[in-house]
């Protein structure tokens, strides 16, 4: 009997602890914050992709310019 009451009380307490999270997911503020975080993350990803793309292009250009030109004496 006490085991059943312990399980029931654990279930009731866990549902009470989780109810604010369920309410928060439905609020307009939560939705706005989540979309703002998603937009900031997408912007960060595009900036890092552009930065990586730019860094990949730079060594190729400098490698071509770094080659010395050797002229033959005639």
Rosetta blueprint (number, residue, H / E / L):
1 X L
2 X H
3 X H
4 X H
5 X H
6 X H
7 X H
8 X H
9 X H
10 X H
11 X H
12 X H
13 X H
14 X H
15 X H
16 X H
17 X H
18 X H
19 X H
20 X H
21 X H
22 X H
23 X H
24 X H
25 X H
26 X H
27 X L
28 X H
29 X H
30 X H
31 X H
32 X H
33 X H
34 X H
35 X H
36 X H
37 X H
38 X H
39 X H
40 X H
41 X H
42 X H
43 X H
44 X H
45 X H
46 X H
47 X H
48 X H
49 X H
50 X H
51 X H
52 X H
53 X H
54 X H
55 X H
56 X H
57 X H
58 X H
59 X H
60 X H
61 X H
62 X H
63 X H
64 X H
65 X H
66 X H
67 X L
68 X L
69 X L
70 X L
71 X L
72 X L
73 X L
74 X L
